[in-house]
Amino acid sequence: MGGRGLEPVVRGQSRERVDVLLDGIRVEGACPNRMDPPTSRLSAALPPALEVRTSNRTLRWGAIAGGQVVATTAAPDFGDGASTGHLTVGGADNGDGWLVNGSAAVGSDEAWLRLAAGYDEADDYQDGDGETVRSAYQNTEGRLDGAWTSDSGLYVKGMASRQEERDVKYAGAGMDAPKTDTDLYRLELGAPVANGGWNLMAWQADVDHVMDNFSLRDATMKMLTASETRTRGARLTLDQSIGYTKDLAVGVDVESNDWDATMYNGMALDNTASLLWPGVERDRVGLFAEAFHRIRVNLRLGAGLRYDRVEMDATRAGDSFRMNPTSMPMTPASVYQSVYGVTDVDAVDDNISGFLSGDWRFSDRQALELTASHSVRSPGVTERYIVRGTGWVGNPGLDTEKHHKLELALSGQDGNWQWRPALWVDRVDDFVLRDQTPSDQVRYRSVSARLLGVEAALQWNNGRWSTRSKLASVRGENRDDGTALPQIPPVQFVQTLAWQAQGHTLQAEWQVARRQERIDPVSGLDAGPSAGYGVLNLSGNHPLMRNLSLGWALDNLFDKAWAPHVSRANTDPFNPEAVRVNEPGRTLRVALTARW
């Protein structure tokens, strides 16, 4: 959409179909237009390690519909000392961005306390054509975490963080976000027991968001939306091993979410123009059990089962609003009834998901991985309940989405070479599809869908030189009418070449994408067919002295104008000619980091 608000796309699926877990916390955004997806809360002061999961090989964090992005922040490494930390200062020429962040931790591996903070900002960047793209932002964050482990193995971990985003501009939206505040809290307990251990985690996530069309741009008719989301959750798991061949895990988790978003207009912004999220509540209780058994040294089988009880309701569906101060009053309940004929706004889902997996190492160099899964997803708060007048209306009557997945992968290694080709298919019953009518009215319905994909990775490394090739292709189809699904990326290829010696690293990366002509013009999500592109990026890291290093990156070396197919359509009134929100043109980024 702009400079922030990255929306991950995993195998052609995104938004509600991709869960993002931040150190075990499932954070929900507070913007009905997804200006603040969960990835916008990834810390810059303490960058986490990211893992992308595409198939159910565990159910402890929920069933995977499209994918899971799991972000894990490492504990401090004290080595032989009693303190550790870092300080980074950097900047970028395109958009005049700059940042400063740091952390300081004291203690030992058994007991420690860490404070981290950061600030970064940028102005609007320019794309490869020299056009200015609305993308400015300011971001401030602070985090305090710590841990203690007893001699018996009992451990306690805690974390509290605050993030403040200010004056965030979006070319891919009709509004900007002058204010978004996020507060996260997490408490974790655990201890070894028998041949395993137990873990209890509780969390709270509060997000407050304001978007409007006048703070950061000119508007003749002012509009403002104030929204919030509140998340409370807890998860208890027990892991056990039996001998050297069996691993078992069981668990229960509960989660409660509250969403509320109200849009105001009028001369004094005192008219309730719409209840975008009319006090939506979602309560979920989940149970899971899974087991893995190594039948032979080279053969391991796994299976898991999960049940989720999901209850949703719109508590303010009977409250009235006026689309403008002189119009007739209406309620979300009356809108649902007039658009879909639905009179009951509450929903109760009993979701049963499961998986079977197998890993067979049939030679010293190669292994076959097979995963079959059934995943059930309840429609999201926007899909079921959004009400923006009568133009953008969710459907409380939507059924749950059922994903039937099969994935086959062949991984191998021989000398300096590694490879992993994979084939997968995802057949979806009651796939939630968004439609946009010729009069720009947005509606939701269920269809049968199928996604097919092929992926391949090839890597070579001799310790100094390395190269890696990655290919991905996805095809999504609406099986009801044979048309394409929206927001399906084209064939993509990434080639990297890297060199390292004595702590110095240099890397060249070539990103290539084919044109994409298979689009869904009815959804309003695809901004038409997209052109292919090839973009070259360079980067490096160099030790300057024992505790000081220099990192740099030169993105888009040849200053090309390009945009991924899945980027938002540009709704910037000052640059109406742009079809998509283009990525930055040539950008030099440099940062100095001191570590101790």
N, C-alpha and C positions, 0 to 999 in steps of 0.2 A: 504493500500500500504506500510505502514511503521509506523513511530512514529507519523506522522501527516497526515492530509488529510482524515479525517473520512467522509465516504460517507453514509448518512442515507439511510436505506432501510425501507420503509413503506408499509406494506402489499404486499411484493414481488415486489415493484417498487422503483426505485432510479434514480439518475442522473437527467436528464432533467425533469423527472416526479415528482420530489419532490422539491417544492419551499422552500427556506430558507429566512425568513424575519428577519433582524436585526433591532429592534426598528422601524419597518415599512419600512425599506430600503430593496429592492431586490438587492442583490449584485451578480454579475456574476463573475465567475472565469476567469483567464487569461491564463490557461494552456489547450491546446487541449487534453492532456492526463489526465486532471482532477487531477493534483497534488495539486491544491488549490481550492477544493470545498468551497462553502460559509461557511460551518461550521468551517473551519480553521480560520475564522475571529471572532469567538466567543471570547469575552474578558475573560482573566484569572484574570485580575485585578479587574474587576467588573462583576462577573459571573451573567448572566441573568437567569431569570425564563424561562423555556421552555414549550411550549404547542405544542402537536402534533395533527394536524387536519387530519382526514381521509375522511370526507364527507363534501359536501357543505351545511353548515348551515349559511353561510354568503358568499357574493360574493364581498365584498368591497376590498379584496386583490387579487382578481382573482379567476378563476375557479380552483378547485382542481382535478388534473388528478390522481396522485398517493397519494399525501399527501402534507401537509404544516407543516413546523417546524417554529414556531413563537417564537423568542427570545425577551424578554422584560426586559430592565434594570430598576430597581426600582429607584425612586428619593431618595435622602438622607433623613434619619429620624433624625431630630434634637432634638426631645423630648422637654425638657425645656431649652436647651442650644442654643448657636449661632454657634457651630462648631461640626463636627463629622468626623470620618474617621477610617481607619484601616491600619494595617501593618502586612503582612504575610511573613514568611520565612520558607522554607521547602525543603525537598530533598527526593530522592529515591535511594535505594541501587542498583537495577538492571538498569544498564545504567548510573549510577553515575549522575542522574539528580538532579537539584536544581532550586529553584525559589525564587524570592522576588518580591512582589507587594504591592501596597498601594494606598490609596485614602485620600483626605482631602477636606472637603466641609465647606463653611462658608455661613451664612445667616439664613433664616427662611423658613417655609413652603411656604411663599408667594414669596420670592425672594432668590435665592441661586446660588452659583458658586462652581463647583467641578473639581478637578484635580485628575486624576488617571494615574498610570504608572505601568509597570511590565516588568520583564525579566525572562525568563526561558530557560534552555538548558538541553540537555541530550546527552549521547553517545549512541552507538549501544547497544541494550539490548540483553539478552540471552533468548532463549525459554526454554521449559521444558526439552529438550534433551541436553541442554548446547551449542546449536549452536548459533552463533552470527548472529543477524538479522540486516541488514542495516536500521537504524532508527534514527540516530543522527539528531539533529536540534538545532538551536538557534532562539529565538523569542523575539523581543522587541516591546513594545507597549506603546502608550501614548494617553490620551483622556482628552479633556476639554469640559464640558457641563454646562448648566445653564438654569434657568427658572425664569420668572417673571409673577405674576398674579396681576391684578388691582382689586380694590374694586368692579368694575362692573362685574368681571369674565373674562375679556379679558386676555388671556395668550400668552406668547411668550416663546418658547423653542428653544435652539440651541445646536449643538454638532459638534465637529471636532475631528477626531482621525487619528493616524498614526500607522501603523504596519509594521515592517521590519523583514522578515524571511531570515535567512542566513544558507547556507551549510546544506540544508535539504536532507537527503539520503532516497532513496526508493528502497526497495528490490523488490517491485512489479512493477518496471518500468525499462526500459533500459537506463534512464537518471536520473540525480539528479537535484535539484534546488538550485544553489548557491545563488540566489537572488530573492526575491519577495517583492514588496512594495505595500501597500494598503493605500489609503487616502479616508476617508469618511467624508462627510459634510451633515448636516441636519438642516433645519429651519422649525419650526412648529408654526402656529398661530391658535387661536380658541377663541370662545366666546359663551356664552349662547344666545339663541334666541328663543322667544316664549316658547314652552314646550320641548326644546331640546337644540341643539347647532350645530355650524359648526366648521369644522377643515380643515385647509389647510397645507399640508406638501410638501416641496420641498427637493430634495436630489441630491447628486452627489457622485459617487463612481468611483475612478480611481485605476486600478491595473496594475502593470508592473511586468513581470515575465521573468526570464531567466532559461532555463534548458540546460544542456549539459552532455556529457558522458566522460569528461576528468578532470574536476576540482576536483572531489571527488573519482574518480576511474580511473584505467588504461584503455587506449583505443588505438588501432592501427590506427583507422580512426576517427578523431575528427568530432563531430557534435555539433552544438549549435542552439537553437531556442530562438529567442527574440519575446515575444508576449505582447499584452496589450489589455485591455478592458476599455471602457469609458461608464459610465451609467449616464443619467440625467433623472430625473423624478419629477412629481408633482401629488398630489392627493387632491381633494376637496370633502368633504362629508358633508351631512346635515342629522342630526338625529332629529326625532320629536316623541313625544308621544301624543296620543289622548285619553284623559281620563285615565283610569287605565287598559285598555284592548288592546290598539293598539300601536304598535311601528313601525315607518316607517323610512327608510333610502334610500337616493339617492346619487349618486356621479359620478364623472368623474375623470379619471386619464390618464396621458400621460407619455410615457417613450421612450427614445431613447438610443440605444446601438450601440457601434462601437467595432468590434473585428478585430485584425490584428495579424498574427503570421507568421514569416518567418524563415525558417530553412536554416542554412549555413553549408557548408562543404568545403573541399579542404585544402591544406597545410597551407594557411594563413586565413582560414575561410572566404574567400572573394567570394565564389561561392554561389549564391542563388539556393539552392538545391530543395526547394519546398515552395509554398505559402500555408501553412497549413490552415490559415484563410485568404482568399484573400480580405482583406478590406471589411468585411461583415458589413452591416448596417441593423438595425432593428428599425422600428418606429411603436409604438403601441398607439392606442387611445381606451380607454374603458369607457363604460357607464354601470351603474348598478342601479337597484331599487329592494328593498325587503321590505316585511311587515310581521309582526307577530301579530296574533289576538288571545286573550284568550277568547274563546267562552263561556267556563264555568270555574269555579274555578279550575277544574281538567283537562282541555283540552285546549291545545294551538296549533295553526296551524301556519305554516310559508310558504312563497313562495318568490322566487327571480328570477330575470332575468338579464342577463348580455350580452352585445355585445362588442366584441373586433375586431377592424380593425388592422391587422398586415401586414406590408409591409417589405419585406426583399430583399436585393440585394447584390451581390458580386462585389464591385466597381473595384477590381483589377483582375477580371477574365480574362482580356485580356493581362495581364502582363506575360512575359515569364520567365521561370526558366530552369535550367539544373540539372538533378538528380546527375550528377557528371560533373566536368569541361570539359570532352571530349565528353559528350553525346549531342544528338540533343536537341535544345530548344523545349519546349512545354508550353502551357498555361493552367490554370485551366479550361477555357471554352472548350478547345480541349479535355481535359481529361474527363469532364462531358459527352461530346458528344460521345467519343469513348466507354466509359463504359456503359452509360445509354441511349444514343441516345437523350439526352436533349440538346437543343440549346438555350433555354430561361432560364437564371439563376435567374431572379427576380421572386418573389412569392408574391401574395396578398391573404390573408386569411380573410374571414368574419366569425368570430367565435361567435356562439350564445350558451350560456350556461344557465342552470336554475336548480331550485330545488323546491321540495315540502317536508315539514317536519311536523311531528306531535308528540306531547308529551301528553300522556294520563295517568294520575295518577288514576288508577282504584281501589286503596286501600290506606290505610294510610302507607303501607309498600312498595308498588311496583308501578313502572311506566313503560309504554311501549313507546319506542322511534322508530319511523319509518322515514326514509329519502330516498327519490328517487331523483336522480339527473342526469343531462346530462351535461358533461363537454367536451369542445373542446380544444385541445392543438396543437399549431403550432410546427412542428419539430424544434429542437434546431439548433444552429449554426454548431455544428459538424455533426449532422445527415444530414444536407442539404448541407454543403459547404466544409467540410474538404478535403484537397488534400495533401496527403503525397506521392508524386510521382504518380505512378499508383497503389500502394499497398493498400492505405487506402483512399477511395474516398467517400465523401458524395453524396447524391442524391437530386439535386435541385427540382426534380419532385415529391417529396413525398407529399401526401395529408395530411391534418390535421388529428389528432388522436381523435376519438370520444369515450368517456367513458360513459357507461350507468350503473349507480350504484343503488343498492338497499341494504339498511342496516336495520336490525331489532335487537333491543337491549332491554333487560329487566333489569332494575336497581332496586335495593331494599335495604332496611335496616330494621333490627329488633334487637333492643337492641344493643349489641356490635358487631353485624355482619353486613357486607355490601357485596353485590354481584352485578355482571354485566356480564351476558353472552351475546354474540352478534353473529349474522350470517350476512354475506354479500356476494354479488356477483357483479362483475364488468365485463360487456361484452364490448369489445373494437373493434370498427371498424377501420381499417387502422392502426393497432398497428405497430409502427416502430420497425422492427426487424433487428438486426445486424447479418450478416453472415461472416464467415471466410472460404475461400476456402482452399483446401489442400496445395496450394502454398502460404498460409498466406496472401492472398489478402482480405481486409475487404470491404464489400459492405452493402448497406441498402435497404430494401424493406418493403412493407406494407403487413400485414396479418390480418386475423380475430383472436381474442384472447379472452380468458375468464379466469378470476381469481376468485376463490372461497375461502372463509375463515371462520374460526370459532375462536372466542376469548372468554376467560372467566377469570374473576377476582373474588377472594373471600378474604375477609379481616375480621380480628377480632382484637379488641382493648379494653383493660380494663383500659387504662390510664397509666399502668406501663409496661405491656407486650403487644406485638402486633405480629401478623403474617399475611402474605399476600401470596397468591398463584396466579400466572398468567400463562395462557396457550394461545398459538397462533399457528395456523396451516394455511398454504396457499397452494393452488394448482393452478398452472398456466399452461394453455394449448394453444398451437397453433392449432386453430380449422381448419386451412386449411389442415394440414396433420396429426393431432392427436398427435404431439410430445410435449414435455415439453418446456415451456419458460425458458430462461436462468436466472440465479441468483435468483432462488426462494428458500428462506430459508426452512429448515426442520421444523418439529414440535419442538417447543421450550417451555420450562417450567422454571419458576423462582420461588423459594420458599425463603422467608425471615422470620427471627425470630429476634425480637428486644426487648430491655429492656431499660427503662429510669427511672431515679430517681434523683432528686436534680440537674438537669442540665447535668448529665452524661447519655450518650447513648452508647449502644453496639448493634451491628447488625451482624448477619450471613446471608449470601446470597449464595444460591446454584443455579447455572445456569446449565441447562440440555438441550441438543439438541439431537434429533434422527439423525441417519445417513440419508444422502440424496443421493438417487440413480437416481432420475428423473432429468436429466440434458439435456442441449442442446449442444451436442458436436460440432455443426456447428458454433455457435456464436463466439467461442474463448473466451468467458467471463467466462465460468465454467471451473475450473481446474480439471475436472473429478469428480467422486463420492466422497463424503466426509464421514468421520467416525463420529459417535456420540461422545459426550463428556459430562462430568460432572465436573464442576469447583466450588470450595468453596472459597468464599471471606469473610473476616472479617473486620470490621471497628468500629471506636468509636470516641467519642468526649468528652472531659473532661474539665470543668472549673478549672483553677489553682488558680486564684484569680479573683477579681471583673471584670477586663478588659482584662484578659489573658486566652486563652483556647488552648488546645492541641488536634489536630486531627490526626488520624492515620488510615491506611488501610493496611491490609495484603492480597494482591491479589494472587489468584492461590495458596492457602495454600499448596497443595500437589505437587506443581511443575510439573504439567502435561504439556505435549506438545499438544497444541490444536490450532485450527483455525476455525473461523466461515466459513460456507460453502461459503459465499459471498465474502470472502477475495480474493485479487488478486493472480493470479498465480505468483510464484516467478521467476523473471528474473535476479536474482543476479548471475553474472558469477563466484563469489567466493564460492557460495553454491548451485551448480546446482541440488543437490539431493532433496532439499525441494520442495514439491508439491505446498504448499500454504505459504503465509506469516503468520507464526505462531505468536500468541500473546505472550507477555512476560511470562517467567516462574515466580517462586515465587518472589514477589516484595513487599518490605516494604516501605511505604510512610509515612512521618511524617511532620507535619507543626505546627508552633506556630503562633497564630493570636492575635494581640492586637487591641482592639476596644475602641473608646472613643466617 
